[in-house]
Amino acid sequence: MRSALLAGSAAATLLLAASHVEGVALETVARSAQRWAERTHRMPWVVPGEVDHGSLSLAGSTAVERHEARATTLETIPIPGGPVVAIAEREGELVLGAFDGGAWRVAAGRREPVSMGIDERINDLAFSADGTRWAATAGGAFRVPRAGTPVRLASGAFQAVAIWKNTAWFASPRGLSNVDGRGFLTRGREQGFAADSPGALADCGPRLCIGALDGLWQWDGSTATRLGADTGSLPSDWVTAIAFGSNTLWAGTFDAGLAQLHPTHRRLALSDGLPEARVQPHALVVGAKATWAGTPQGILELRDDSAALASEGLPSREVTALALAHAGGLWMGYADGAARIRIEEVSP
């Protein structure tokens, strides 16, 4: 199998196999990945192929048992310009962001997407409590009101957006930005925020959690503290996804597994029995009874001390985004759009 190695920076590499997966030419996906590298200096997702994760043995790691899980696809929404890399839902309105196809609204009871009219190179999406939509794109940070014209808040590439304390926060290679009465403010190294290329955000209650190339940062509004592999908190520093829910905090890494950081601490890697160690950006969800992570090989389900990798029954094993669905189950992004799916544990 012929392979090509693409690099967006010294740390951002992606191994792509030159074949076809789920009917999608990987050469086409490779070109999209290269465009992401050029505009964000990091890789968003990995195409399944001959990827060697290596073997990690971590002090403090937790052995996991395997359980069987199966997936059922409940509905699909085709989106042009895929893959879908961002998903947000609020009160019956679903917003999907395609890698090169813009942001699309899907109203309740309708399956026909409507373009939101912003930069087409979507990286992340979020809703605030009043229904305002926020978008992080390769061409700027946007506010999209429920009625009216979208507003570009700042230019440049932004990787992530999240609502924390009723304020929209954006991550970019320049640092951490937010919108307040003074305008659009960015904090970087010169302002005391030292995270290396932040690319993931999550509302973690009293703190905003930020995933970066050098670990997981926690911001309290004035100061930031770092958790990393060198502190024993993470299996690897490159944090691609963060999820907080049910008083539980998880972080996913580019190729070394996951870490639960609250209320208990454990790290899970391949050497602990984890069936897949690569977590895609914006593809980590905490539910009431399980945690799910989107990977290049399917959806990883974590329940207590066991793990399963569900791929059969999915519209594609390459999962490029993940979110809880209000109607039940999960929304997943993939090359041709989005799908609502259900993951069920198979009894032995």
SERO-4910 file (N, C-alpha, C, O; in steps of 0.05 Angstrom, whole numbers):
BEGIN
 pado doro    nc1    nc2    nc3   cac1   cac2   cac3    cc1    cc2    cc3    oc1    oc2    oc3
  Met    A     17    -24      0      0      0      0     18     25      0     35     28     17
  Arg    A     13     43    -19     29     67    -21     20     87     -1     -4     91      2
  Ser    A     38    100     13     31    120     33     45    146     28     66    147     15
  Ala    A     33    168     38     45    194     35     44    208     62     24    206     76
  Leu    A     66    221     70     67    235     95     65    265     90     82    276     77
  Leu    A     44    277    102     40    305     99     47    319    126     42    307    147
  Ala    A     58    343    125     66    357    149     56    385    148     61    399    128
  Gly    A     41    394    169     33    422    171     51    438    189     53    462    187
  Ser    A     65    424    207     85    436    224    103    413    234     98    390    226
  Ala    A    122    419    250    140    398    260    124    377    275    131    353    275
  Ala    A    103    386    289     88    367    306     63    356    292     52    336    300
  Ala    A     55    369    270     30    361    257     35    344    233     42    354    212
  Thr    A     32    318    236     37    299    214     13    281    211     -2    276    230
  Leu    A     10    271    187    -13    254    181     -5    233    161      6    239    140
  Leu    A    -10    208    168     -4    186    150    -29    179    134    -49    171    146
  Leu    A    -27    180    107    -50    175     90    -44    152     72    -23    152     58
  Ala    A    -61    132     72    -58    109     54    -71    115     27    -94    124     27
  Ala    A    -58    110      5    -69    116    -21    -87     93    -31    -78     76    -47
  Ser    A   -111     92    -20   -131     72    -28   -158     85    -26   -160    110    -25
  His    A   -180     70    -25   -207     81    -22   -219     69      3   -217     45      8
  Val    A   -232     87     18   -246     79     42   -275     89     40   -279    113     36
  Glu    A   -294     71     44   -322     78     43   -329     93     17   -346    111     17
  Gly    A   -315     87     -5   -321     99    -30   -309    126    -34   -314    139    -54
  Val    A   -293    136    -15   -282    163    -17   -252    160    -24   -237    146    -10
  Ala    A   -244    173    -45   -216    172    -53   -198    186    -32   -203    209    -25
  Leu    A   -178    172    -22   -161    184     -1   -144    206    -12   -135    223      3
  Glu    A   -138    205    -38   -123    227    -50   -139    253    -46   -127    274    -41
  Thr    A   -165    253    -49   -182    276    -45   -181    285    -17   -179    309    -11
  Val    A   -183    266      2   -182    273     30   -155    284     37   -152    303     53
  Ala    A   -134    273     25   -107    283     30   -104    312     22    -91    328     36
  Arg    A   -116    320      0   -115    348     -9   -129    366     12   -119    388     18
  Ser    A   -152    357     22   -166    372     43   -149    374     68   -148    395     80
  Ala    A   -136    352     76   -119    352     99    -96    371     96    -88    385    115
  Gln    A    -85    372     72    -63    391     67    -72    420     69    -58    437     80
  Arg    A    -97    425     59   -107    452     62   -111    460     91   -106    482     99
  Trp    A   -121    440    108   -123    445    136    -96    452    148    -94    471    164
  Ala    A    -76    437    141    -49    441    152    -40    469    145    -27    483    161
  Glu    A    -45    478    120    -36    504    112    -50    526    126    -39    548    131
  Arg    A    -75    522    134    -90    544    146    -90    543    176    -95    564    189
  Thr    A    -85    521    189    -86    519    218    -60    509    231    -57    511    255
  His    A    -42    498    215    -17    488    225    -20    463    243     -3    457    260
  Arg    A    -43    449    240    -47    424    254    -66    407    238    -81    418    221
  Met    A    -67    381    244    -84    363    229   -110    357    244   -109    353    268
  Pro    A   -132    358    230   -158    354    244   -166    325    248   -177    318    269
  Trp    A   -160    308    228   -170    281    230   -152    263    214   -136    273    197
  Val    A   -154    238    219   -135    219    206   -151    198    191   -171    187    201
  Val    A   -143    193    166   -156    173    149   -146    146    158   -122    142    163
  Pro    A   -164    126    160   -155     99    167   -134     89    148   -135     93    124
  Gly    A   -114     75    159    -93     65    142    -74     49    159    -80     41    182
  Glu    A    -50     46    150    -30     31    164    -15     50    183      7     59    177
  Val    A    -27     57    205    -16     75    224     -6     60    248    -21     45    261
  Asp    A     19     63    255     32     50    277     31     69    301     45     89    302
  His    A     14     62    321     12     79    345     36     76    364     40     92    381
  Gly    A     51     54    361     72     49    379     61     35    404     38     29    405
  Ser    A     78     31    423     70     18    448     78     36    472    101     44    474
  Leu    A     59     42    488     64     60    511     60     44    537     41     29    540
  Ser    A     77     49    556     73     37    583     75     60    602     96     72    606
  Leu    A     52     67    615     51     91    631     47     84    660     29     68    667
  Ala    A     62     97    677     57     94    706     31    108    712     25    130    703
  Gly    A     14     94    727    -12    106    733    -34     99    713    -56    107    716
  Ser    A    -27     84    692    -47     76    673    -65     55    685    -58     42    704
  Thr    A    -88     52    673   -108     33    683   -115     12    662   -122     19    640
  Ala    A   -112    -13    670   -119    -35    651   -149    -34    646   -165    -31    664
  Val    A   -156    -38    621   -184    -38    613   -192    -65    601   -176    -76    585
  Glu    A   -215    -74    607   -226    -98    594   -240    -90    569   -247    -66    565
  Arg    A   -246   -109    552   -260   -104    527   -289   -113    530   -294   -134    541
  His    A   -308    -96    521   -335   -105    518   -344   -102    489   -331    -86    474
  Glu    A   -364   -115    480   -374   -113    453   -395    -92    451   -413    -90    468
  Ala    A   -394    -76    430   -415    -55    425   -421    -55    395   -404    -60    379
  Arg    A   -446    -49    389   -455    -47    361   -468    -20    357   -479     -8    375
  Ala    A   -466    -11    332   -477     15    325   -501     11    306   -501     -8    290
  Thr    A   -520     28    308   -543     29    290   -546     57    279   -547     76    295
  Thr    A   -547     60    253   -552     86    241   -581     92    240   -597     78    228
  Leu    A   -590    114    253   -618    121    255   -627    140    233   -650    138    223
  Glu    A   -610    158    225   -616    177    203   -590    189    193   -570    190    207
  Thr    A   -590    198    168   -567    211    156   -575    237    143   -598    240    134
  Ile    A   -556    256    143   -561    282    130   -537    288    112   -516    295    122
  Pro    A   -540    285     86   -518    291     67   -511    321     67   -529    338     68
  Ile    A   -486    327     68   -476    354     67   -454    357     46   -436    340     46
  Pro    A   -455    377     28   -434    380      9   -409    391     22   -410    405     42
  Gly    A   -386    386      9   -361    397     19   -350    384     44   -335    397     59
  Gly    A   -358    360     49   -350    346     73   -320    341     75   -306    349     57
  Pro    A   -311    329     96   -327    317    117   -338    337    137   -328    360    138
  Val    A   -359    329    151   -370    346    173   -351    344    197   -347    323    208
  Val    A   -340    367    205   -320    368    226   -330    383    251   -316    384    271
  Ala    A   -355    394    250   -366    408    273   -396    404    274   -410    405    254
  Ile    A   -407    399    298   -435    395    302   -444    410    327   -431    408    348
  Ala    A   -466    424    325   -478    438    348   -508    435    346   -519    437    324
  Glu    A   -522    431    368   -551    428    368   -563    443    392   -552    442    414
  Arg    A   -586    456    387   -600    470    408   -629    473    401   -636    484    380
  Glu    A   -647    464    419   -675    467    416   -686    461    388   -700    478    376
  Gly    A   -679    439    378   -689    430    352   -675    440    328   -681    432    306
  Glu    A   -655    457    332   -639    467    309   -611    453    309   -597    455    329
  Leu    A   -605    441    288   -579    428    285   -562    444    265   -571    452    244
  Val    A   -537    449    273   -518    463    255   -494    445    250   -482    434    269
  Leu    A   -488    442    225   -466    424    216   -445    441    201   -452    458    185
  Gly    A   -420    436    207   -398    450    194   -382    430    177   -371    411    187
  Ala    A   -381    436    151   -365    419    133   -337    431    129   -334    455    129
  Phe    A   -318    413    126   -290    421    124   -285    442    102   -270    461    106
  Asp    A   -298    438     79   -295    457     57   -322    465     46   -323    475     23
  Gly    A   -344    461     61   -370    466     49   -387    485     65   -411    487     58
  Gly    A   -377    499     85   -392    519     99   -408    507    122   -406    483    128
  Ala    A   -424    524    135   -441    516    158   -470    515    148   -479    531    133
  Trp    A   -484    494    158   -511    489    148   -530    485    172   -524    471    191
  Arg    A   -554    498    169   -575    495    189   -595    474    180   -602    472    157
  Val    A   -602    457    199   -623    437    194   -645    441    215   -641    434    238
  Ala    A   -667    453    206   -689    459    225   -703    434    233   -702    414    219
  Ala    A   -717    436    256   -732    413    266   -753    404    246   -768    421    235
  Gly    A   -754    378    241   -774    368    223   -766    370    194   -781    361    176
  Arg    A   -743    382    188   -734    385    160   -707    372    157   -690    373    175
  Arg    A   -702    360    134   -677    347    129   -661    361    107   -641    350     97
  Glu    A   -670    385     99   -656    399     78   -639    421     90   -650    440    101
  Pro    A   -612    419     88   -595    439    100   -598    466     86   -603    468     62
  Val    A   -594    488    102   -594    515     92   -568    528     99   -560    528    122
  Ser    A   -554    539     79   -528    552     84   -530    576    102   -549    591    101
  Met    A   -510    579    120   -510    602    139   -495    626    127   -496    647    139
  Gly    A   -482    623    104   -470    645     91   -445    657    103   -441    681    103
  Ile    A   -428    640    115   -402    650    126   -380    636    112   -384    621     93
  Asp    A   -355    641    121   -332    628    109   -336    598    107   -345    585    127
  Glu    A   -330    586     84   -337    558     80   -318    539     94   -324    515     97
  Arg    A   -295    548    104   -275    530    116   -280    528    146   -267    542    162
  Ile    A   -300    512    154   -309    510    182   -290    493    198   -281    471    189
  Asn    A   -284    502    222   -268    486    241   -284    479    266   -281    457    277
  Asp    A   -303    496    275   -318    490    299   -343    508    300   -343    529    288
  Leu    A   -364    499    315   -389    514    318   -399    512    346   -392    493    361
  Ala    A   -414    532    355   -426    531    382   -451    548    382   -455    567    366
  Phe    A   -469    542    401   -493    558    407   -489    572    434   -479    560    452
  Ser    A   -499    597    436   -501    609    463   -530    606    472   -547    598    456
  Ala    A   -536    614    497   -562    609    508   -585    623    494   -607    613    494
  Asp    A   -579    646    481   -600    661    467   -604    652    439   -619    664    424
  Gly    A   -591    630    431   -594    619    404   -574    630    384   -575    622    360
  Thr    A   -557    649    392   -536    659    373   -517    636    367   -509    620    384
  Arg    A   -509    635    341   -490    615    332   -463    628    330   -461    651    321
  Trp    A   -442    613    337   -415    623    335   -399    603    319   -402    579    321
  Ala    A   -381    613    302   -365    596    284   -336    603    284   -328    626    282
  Ala    A   -319    583    287   -290    585    284   -283    575    256   -289    551    250
  Thr    A   -272    591    239   -266    583    212   -237    590    205   -223    604    220
  Ala    A   -229    581    181   -202    588    172   -200    617    163   -179    628    161
  Gly    A   -224    630    160   -224    658    151   -234    677    172   -241    700    165
  Gly    A   -236    669    197   -244    687    218   -262    675    239   -271    652    236
  Ala    A   -268    691    259   -287    684    280   -313    698    273   -313    722    267
  Phe    A   -336    684    275   -362    695    266   -383    693    288   -383    674    304
  Arg    A   -400    713    289   -425    712    304   -448    712    284   -449    729    267
  Val    A   -466    692    287   -488    690    269   -514    692    285   -522    672    298
  Pro    A   -527    715    285   -552    718    301   -575    701    289   -574    693    266
  Arg    A   -595    697    306   -618    681    297   -632    695    274   -642    681    256
  Ala    A   -632    721    274   -643    736    251   -623    759    245   -616    774    263
  Gly    A   -616    762    220   -597    783    213   -573    772    198   -572    749    191
  Thr    A   -554    790    194   -531    784    178   -508    774    196   -503    785    217
  Pro    A   -493    753    187   -470    744    202   -449    767    205   -446    783    188
  Val    A   -435    767    228   -415    787    234   -388    773    237   -385    755    253
  Arg    A   -368    783    222   -341    773    226   -328    789    248   -325    813    247
  Leu    A   -321    775    270   -309    788    293   -279    793    291   -269    812    301
  Ala    A   -266    775    277   -237    777    273   -229    760    249   -243    741    242
  Ser    A   -207    768    236   -196    753    214   -175    733    223   -167    733    246
  Gly    A   -167    715    205   -147    695    212   -160    669    218   -185    666    218
  Ala    A   -143    648    222   -153    621    227   -160    617    256   -143    624    274
  Phe    A   -183    606    262   -191    598    289   -199    569    289   -214    560    271
  Gln    A   -189    554    308   -193    525    309   -217    516    325   -229    495    319
  Ala    A   -225    531    345   -246    521    363   -261    545    375   -251    567    377
  Val    A   -286    539    383   -303    559    397   -319    545    418   -328    522    414
  Ala    A   -323    558    441   -340    547    462   -353    570    478   -342    592    479
  Ile    A   -375    564    490   -388    584    507   -382    578    536   -387    556    546
  Trp    A   -370    597    549   -363    594    578   -371    619    592   -363    641    585
  Lys    A   -386    616    614   -396    638    629   -411    658    611   -407    683    614
  Asn    A   -427    648    593   -444    664    575   -428    681    556   -438    701    545
  Thr    A   -403    674    551   -385    688    533   -374    669    513   -367    646    520
  Ala    A   -371    678    488   -359    662    467   -329    664    468   -318    687    469
  Trp    A   -315    641    469   -286    640    470   -276    625    445   -288    605    437
  Phe    A   -254    635    434   -243    623    410   -214    616    414   -199    629    429
  Ala    A   -205    594    402   -177    585    403   -165    588    375   -177    583    355
  Ser    A   -140    597    375   -125    600    350    -95    598    356    -87    597    379
  Pro    A    -78    596    335    -49    595    340    -39    620    355    -17    619    366
  Arg    A    -55    641    354    -47    666    368    -53    665    398    -42    681    413
  Gly    A    -71    647    406    -77    646    434   -107    642    439   -121    628    424
  Leu    A   -117    653    461   -145    650    470   -158    677    467   -148    698    477
  Ser    A   -182    677    454   -196    702    449   -224    701    460   -236    679    462
  Asn    A   -236    724    466   -263    725    475   -276    751    467   -263    770    460
  Val    A   -303    751    467   -318    774    460   -330    787    486   -343    773    501
  Asp    A   -324    813    490   -337    826    513   -343    855    505   -341    862    481
  Gly    A   -350    871    524   -358    899    518   -336    916    505   -341    936    493
  Arg    A   -311    907    509   -288    922    497   -282    913    469   -265    926    456
  Gly    A   -294    892    459   -289    882    432   -279    854    432   -287    838    449
  Phe    A   -262    847    414   -251    820    411   -223    820    422   -205    831    409
  Leu    A   -219    807    444   -194    808    458   -179    781    455   -191    760    458
  Thr    A   -153    782    450   -136    758    447   -114    759    467   -100    779    471
  Arg    A   -110    736    480    -88    733    500    -69    712    489    -76    689    484
  Gly    A    -44    720    485    -23    702    476      0    702    496     -3    709    519
  Arg    A     23    694    487     46    692    504     53    719    517     61    720    540
  Glu    A     51    740    501     58    766    512     38    775    533     45    792    550
  Gln    A     14    764    534     -5    771    554     -7    750    576    -25    750    593
  Gly    A     12    731    576     14    712    598     -1    686    593     -2    669    611
  Phe    A    -11    682    569    -24    657    562     -6    641    544     -3    648    520
  Ala    A      8    620    555     30    608    541     24    583    526     42    570    516
  Ala    A     -1    575    523     -8    550    510      2    550    481      0    570    467
  Asp    A     12    527    472     23    524    446      1    515    426     -8    492    427
  Ser    A     -8    534    409    -28    528    388    -53    515    399    -58    492    393
  Pro    A    -68    529    416    -92    517    427   -112    510    405   -116    526    386
  Gly    A   -125    487    407   -142    478    385   -168    464    394   -183    455    378
  Ala    A   -172    462    421   -196    450    431   -205    465    456   -189    474    472
  Leu    A   -232    469    459   -243    483    481   -267    468    493   -281    454    479
  Ala    A   -271    472    519   -294    460    532   -300    476    558   -283    484    573
  Asp    A   -327    480    562   -336    492    587   -334    472    609   -348    452    609
  Cys    A   -315    477    628   -311    458    650   -321    470    676   -308    465    697
  Gly    A   -343    484    676   -354    496    700   -339    520    709   -340    541    695
  Pro    A   -324    519    731   -310    542    741   -286    550    723   -275    572    726
  Arg    A   -278    533    705   -256    539    688   -262    532    659   -279    516    653
  Leu    A   -248    546    641   -249    539    612   -225    521    607   -202    527    613
  Cys    A   -231    497    595   -209    478    589   -200    482    560   -217    486    542
  Ile    A   -174    482    556   -162    487    530   -143    465    523   -125    459    539
  Gly    A   -147    452    501   -128    431    491   -109    444    472   -117    459    454
  Ala    A    -83    437    475    -62    449    458    -42    428    451    -44    405    460
  Leu    A    -21    436    436      0    417    429     17    410    454     31    390    454
  Asp    A     16    427    474     33    422    498     17    415    523     26    419    545
  Gly    A     -8    404    519    -23    395    542    -50    407    545    -61    419    526
  Leu    A    -62    403    568    -89    414    574    -85    437    594    -73    434    615
  Trp    A    -96    460    586    -95    484    602   -122    490    614   -143    486    601
  Gln    A   -122    501    639   -147    509    652   -145    538    659   -127    548    672
  Trp    A   -165    553    648   -165    582    650   -188    591    669   -211    583    665
  Asp    A   -182    606    689   -202    615    709   -212    643    703   -227    654    719
  Gly    A   -203    655    682   -210    682    675   -187    702    678   -188    724    667
  Ser    A   -167    694    692   -144    712    696   -117    697    694    -97    708    685
  Thr    A   -116    672    702    -92    656    701    -98    629    689   -120    619    690
  Ala    A    -76    616    678    -79    590    666    -59    571    679    -36    578    684
  Thr    A    -68    546    684    -51    525    694    -51    503    674    -70    498    660
  Arg    A    -28    488    673    -24    468    653    -22    440    665    -10    436    686
  Leu    A    -35    420    651    -32    392    657    -19    379    633    -28    385    610
  Gly    A      1    362    636     14    350    614     25    322    620     21    312    642
  Ala    A     38    310    601     50    284    605     72    286    626     76    267    641
  Asp    A     86    308    627    108    311    646     98    314    675    113    309    694
  Thr    A     73    322    678     61    324    705     47    298    713     36    296    735
  Gly    A     47    278    695     33    253    701      4    253    695    -10    234    702
  Ser    A     -7    275    684    -35    277    680    -45    265    654    -68    255    653
  Leu    A    -29    266    633    -37    258    606    -18    237    595      5    236    602
  Pro    A    -28    219    577    -11    200    564      7    213    543     28    202    535
  Ser    A     -1    237    533     14    252    513      6    281    515    -16    287    524
  Asp    A     23    299    506     17    328    508     -3    338    488    -18    356    493
  Trp    A     -4    326    464    -21    337    442    -50    329    448    -59    307    441
  Val    A    -65    348    459    -93    344    465   -110    353    442   -110    377    434
  Thr    A   -125    335    430   -142    341    407   -171    346    414   -185    359    399
  Ala    A   -180    336    437   -208    339    444   -212    339    474   -197    325    488
  Ile    A   -231    354    484   -238    355    513   -268    353    516   -283    363    499
  Ala    A   -277    339    536   -306    337    542   -310    338    572   -296    325    587
  Phe    A   -331    353    580   -338    355    608   -368    351    610   -383    365    596
  Gly    A   -376    333    627   -405    328    632   -408    308    654   -391    292    660
  Ser    A   -432    310    668   -437    292    691   -414    293    711   -407    273    723
  Asn    A   -403    317    715   -381    322    734   -356    305    727   -341    298    744
  Thr    A   -353    299    701   -331    283    692   -316    298    670   -328    309    652
  Leu    A   -289    298    672   -272    311    652   -255    291    638   -240    276    651
  Trp    A   -255    291    612   -239    273    595   -223    290    575   -232    311    566
  Ala    A   -199    280    569   -182    292    548   -173    270    529   -164    249    538
  Gly    A   -175    275    503   -166    256    483   -141    267    469   -138    291    466
  Thr    A   -123    249    462    -98    258    450    -96    249    421   -112    233    411
  Phe    A    -76    259    407    -73    254    379    -67    225    373    -77    214    353
  Asp    A    -51    212    389    -44    184    383    -36    167    407    -25    146    404
  Ala    A    -42    177    431    -33    162    455    -55    154    474    -49    142    495
  Gly    A    -80    159    467   -102    150    484   -116    173    497   -116    195    487
  Leu    A   -128    167    520   -145    187    535   -137    188    564   -123    171    574
  Ala    A   -147    209    577   -143    212    606   -169    222    618   -181    241    608
  Gln    A   -178    210    640   -199    221    656   -186    236    678   -169    226    693
  Leu    A   -194    262    681   -180    280    699   -197    288    723   -187    299    742
  His    A   -223    282    722   -241    288    744   -266    271    742   -275    267    719
  Pro    A   -278    261    763   -270    263    791   -247    244    799   -233    249    819
  Thr    A   -242    223    783   -219    206    788   -199    211    766   -205    223    746
  His    A   -175    201    770   -154    204    750   -145    177    739   -137    160    755
  Arg    A   -146    174    713   -135    150    701   -127    156    672   -139    174    659
  Arg    A   -107    142    662    -98    145    635   -101    119    621    -94     97    631
  Leu    A   -111    120    596   -116     96    581   -100     97    555   -103    116    539
  Ala    A    -84     76    549    -68     75    525    -71     47    513    -85     30    524
  Leu    A    -59     43    490    -61     17    476    -50     -5    494    -61    -27    494
  Ser    A    -29      1    509    -17    -20    526    -35    -28    549    -30    -48    562
  Asp    A    -55    -12    555    -75    -18    576    -99    -34    565   -117    -41    581
  Gly    A    -99    -40    540   -121    -54    528   -140    -36    512   -161    -46    502
  Leu    A   -134    -11    510   -151      8    494   -150     -1    465   -128     -4    454
  Pro    A   -173     -5    451   -172    -15    424   -164      6    403   -157     -1    380
  Glu    A   -165     32    409   -157     53    391   -147     76    408   -159     83    428
  Ala    A   -125     90    399   -113    110    416   -114    138    404   -105    157    416
  Arg    A   -125    141    380   -125    167    367   -153    179    368   -172    168    358
  Val    A   -156    203    381   -182    216    384   -182    240    365   -165    257    366
  Gln    A   -203    241    349   -206    263    329   -215    289    343   -229    288    364
  Pro    A   -207    312    333   -216    338    344   -246    340    343   -259    330    325
  His    A   -258    352    364   -287    356    366   -302    330    365   -324    329    354
  Ala    A   -290    309    376   -303    282    374   -300    267    400   -293    244    401
  Leu    A   -306    281    422   -306    269    449   -330    278    464   -335    302    466
  Val    A   -346    259    474   -371    265    487   -374    249    513   -368    225    514
  Val    A   -383    263    534   -388    250    560   -418    247    564   -432    268    563
  Gly    A   -428    223    568   -456    219    573   -460    210    602   -441    209    618
  Ala    A   -485    204    609   -491    196    637   -479    169    644   -472    165    667
  Lys    A   -477    151    624   -468    124    630   -444    115    615   -432     94    620
  Ala    A   -435    132    596   -411    124    580   -398    149    569   -410    171    569
  Thr    A   -374    146    559   -359    166    545   -353    155    517   -345    132    514
  Trp    A   -357    173    497   -352    164    469   -331    182    456   -331    206    460
  Ala    A   -314    169    440   -293    184    426   -293    175    396   -294    152    390
  Gly    A   -293    195    379   -291    189    350   -263    185    342   -245    200    349
  Thr    A   -258    164    327   -231    156    319   -230    151    289   -252    150    276
  Pro    A   -207    146    277   -206    139    248   -217    111    243   -221    104    219
  Gln    A   -222     95    264   -230     68    260   -259     62    271   -268     39    270
  Gly    A   -273     83    280   -299     79    291   -303     95    316   -289    115    320
  Ile    A   -323     88    332   -329    102    357   -320     85    381   -329     63    384
  Leu    A   -303     97    397   -293     84    421   -313     90    444   -319    113    449
  Glu    A   -322     69    457   -341     72    479   -327     63    505   -315     41    506
  Leu    A   -328     80    525   -315     74    551   -337     72    572   -353     91    576
  Arg    A   -338     49    586   -357     45    608   -342     34    632   -331     12    631
  Asp    A   -341     50    653   -327     42    677   -298     33    670   -283     50    661
  Asp    A   -292      7    673   -265     -2    667   -263    -18    642   -245    -35    639
  Ser    A   -282    -15    624   -282    -30    599   -285    -11    575   -294     11    578
  Ala    A   -276    -21    552   -277     -5    527   -285    -22    504   -280    -47    503
  Ala    A   -297    -10    484   -305    -23    460   -301     -4    436   -303     20    440
  Leu    A   -296    -16    413   -294      0    388   -316     -9    370   -316    -31    359
  Ala    A   -335      9    365   -358      3    348   -353     15    320   -348     39    317
  Ser    A   -354     -2    299   -351      7    272   -372     -4    254   -382     10    236
  Glu    A   -380    -29    258   -401    -41    242   -428    -26    248   -434    -21    271
  Gly    A   -442    -20    227   -468     -6    230   -465     25    227   -486     38    224
  Leu    A   -441     35    226   -437     64    222   -436     69    191   -428     52    176
  Pro    A   -444     94    183   -443    100    154   -414    102    145   -408     99    121
  Ser    A   -395    106    163   -366    107    157   -351    101    183   -360    111    204
  Arg    A   -330     86    181   -314     82    206   -297    106    212   -288    109    235
  Glu    A   -292    124    194   -277    148    199   -296    170    210   -311    181    195
  Val    A   -294    175    236   -311    193    250   -297    220    253   -275    221    265
  Thr    A   -308    242    242   -294    267    242   -307    288    261   -296    310    263
  Ala    A   -328    281    274   -340    298    295   -360    281    311   -370    261    301
  Leu    A   -366    290    335   -384    275    352   -399    294    371   -386    313    382
  Ala    A   -425    289    376   -440    306    394   -464    290    404   -474    272    390
  Leu    A   -474    296    428   -498    284    438   -522    295    421   -523    318    414
  Ala    A   -541    277    415   -565    284    399   -588    288    418   -593    271    435
  His    A   -603    310    415   -626    315    432   -647    294    429   -662    288    449
  Ala    A   -650    282    406   -670    261    401   -661    234    411   -676    214    409
  Gly    A   -638    232    423   -627    207    432   -604    197    415   -605    201    390
  Gly    A   -584    185    427   -561    175    412   -540    196    408   -538    215    424
  Leu    A   -525    194    387   -503    212    381   -505    221    352   -514    207    335
  Trp    A   -496    246    348   -491    255    321   -461    250    315   -444    257    331
  Met    A   -456    239    292   -428    236    283   -424    250    256   -442    249    239
  Gly    A   -401    262    252   -394    272    226   -377    252    211   -362    237    223
  Tyr    A   -380    252    185   -363    235    168   -361    247    140   -369    270    136
  Ala    A   -349    233    121   -341    246     96   -364    257     80   -361    277     66
  Asp    A   -388    244     82   -411    252     65   -432    269     80   -452    276     68
  Gly    A   -428    274    106   -448    289    120   -448    283    150   -427    280    162
  Ala    A   -472    280    161   -476    274    189   -496    251    192   -513    248    174
  Ala    A   -494    237    213   -513    215    219   -519    214    248   -502    219    265
  Arg    A   -544    208    255   -551    202    283   -550    172    287   -562    157    272
  Ile    A   -535    165    307   -530    136    311   -535    129    340   -535    146    358
  Arg    A   -538    103    345   -541     93    372   -520     71    376   -516     54    360
  Ile    A   -506     73    399   -486     53    407   -498     37    430   -506     48    450
  Glu    A   -498     11    427   -509     -7    447   -489    -28    455   -475    -39    438
  Glu    A   -487    -32    481   -469    -54    491   -482    -81    485   -506    -85    490
  Val    A   -466    -99    475   -476   -126    469   -470   -144    493   -448   -146    502
  Ser    A   -491   -156    503   -489   -173    527   -473   -198    519   -477   -209    498
  Pro    A   -455   -207    537   -439   -231    531   -457   -256    531   -447   -278    526
***
